[in-house]
Amino acid sequence: MLASLSEEQQTRLEGLLKGLSYPVAVKLLAAVERDRLVGATGLPHETLTDFLRPEIVAGGGMSRRTPTPQRLFCQPFEDLLIVSLPSAKTSGRIARSTLTPVWDWLCTDVLPSDMPTYIDKLTKAILNGNEDVLRTVLAELHRRAGGAMAAAIMAAAEEGRLSELSDRFGGAVGLDDVREIADIVAYGPEVMEAQERFPKPISHLTNEDVYDLRQYYQTITEKAPHMSPYFMLIMMGRLERPWEMVELTRRLSNTDQSHLIAGDAGLSAPVDSLIGDVERFAADFDADAGQTYPVGELFGRLDGFGHLAKGLISALDGDAGPWGRRIAAAEAHVVDAALRQMETALRDLRDVMKTRRAGGYAGPVGVRPDVSAPRTAGDVARADNAATLLLQLSEHVGFNEVKSAVALAMARRATSFCSMAAILCMKFAPPRARSVKRRDAFLTSWLRLRSGSPAKTRPIYCVVARPPPPRRPSPSGF
């Protein structure tokens, strides 16, 4: 249908749909999806969906999408979906980009003779609102598809076609996603029963909820031990605050000792996954520190880390086991990277501001921002970005108020003098103090210059090293 609309028609259609209110857009998308479900071909379904989806997401999303055979097939693992295909596979994370290739592969290669029948039965059950038939057909499809997909992957490996098959799903990571999908849908009925018992988002779990969740976990673990990590990850995906899985895991295992829980691959999987997210962010942020970032991008990344890490720190509540140590190490990486990012911004600001030496022979030699130096428009934009970054990053890593996980880590390192880590950090205090003084001087000077009222700033000492004076020989010659 995309070919039936000219570029001008698509532009006009997009402009019309962007002017719709949120309630009207939701109703229109539901009508479009239902029209496509019945097999109608008179509307450009894909085009309408692509134009309506951003407006609905911006308005808060849809509480319930129109069921389709493909959407129902994906329901057991919908809580594991992530936006894009990562460079390395993470267990229990499935990229959305894999869904359509998997469905097409299932229809054309894996179950080509059976899928039309399943799709027809599911479509009729959806349109007629027959929940019993829908549940029966879907359970049969999940059982058949799970085993058939696993067998197809094994046959491809034996026949030397695994590379060809992985290319179909975007590479080795995509093929690993398909393997996990096959494992999960094979036990789709059990997973969907638990999903129905715990609709998302879960804001609070009562003692009865915890008891029922333990029963579901034990049942699926007895049937398929390899499914226990997936089941717990799926339940975590339904929590409103994922880090509350720490407390839930402790209640399910009847212990608050993380080193004991870590021995259970199923129960520990959700918390390990969350801490792994924090560690990956910390490693990426640490590797990229020192580069000049747009302020919005930098703080979007930093706030995402702070939200998750702060929740985990609060949930772990001083845990001294492996989880607590991993979080502490990730914090340290991000704090150090944030400080290096501040140095990078200061360097950019100094490059634009220029400097001049200050001080006489008798006194210490320092540097002073040169407000009279000429600057281009690009220099001004770069300095503005650096100044904004310094101001906002100072709030994130400031000692006065704990505003994020980074600030909390900095406060710990500054005040916990009884710990060995803080004692080791004390040796970095003098250069860090000088860094803060240089930052304040150049930042203040630039802000005054941009406001139209430049003023002199005190020179920053201990920047230019002076060699020690020559030693005079004593009268005795020694």
ABEGO torsion letter per residue (X at the ends): XAAABBAAAAAAAAAAAAABBAAAAAAAAAAAAAAAAAGBAABBAAAAAAAAAAAAAAAGEBABBBBBAAAAAAAAAAAABBABBBABBBBGBBBAAAAAAAAAAAAAAABAAAAAAAAAAAAAAAAAGBAAAAAAAAAAAAAAAAAAAAAAAAAAAAAGAAAAAAAAAGEAAAAAAAAAAAAAAAAAAAAAAAAAABBOBBABBBAAAAAAAAAAAAAAAAABAAAAAAAAAAAAAABABAAAAAAAAAAAAGBABAAAAAABAAAAAAAAAAAAAAAAAAAAAAAABGBBBBAAAAAAAAAAAAAAAAAAAAAAGGBABAAAAAAAAAAAAAAAAAAAAAAAAAAAAAAAAEBBBBEBAABBBBBBBBAABBBBAAAAAAAAAAAAAAAAAAAAABAABBABAAAAAAAAAAABAABAAAAAAAAAAAAAAAAAAAAAAAAAAAAAAAAGBBBBBBBBBGABBBBBBBBBBBAAGX
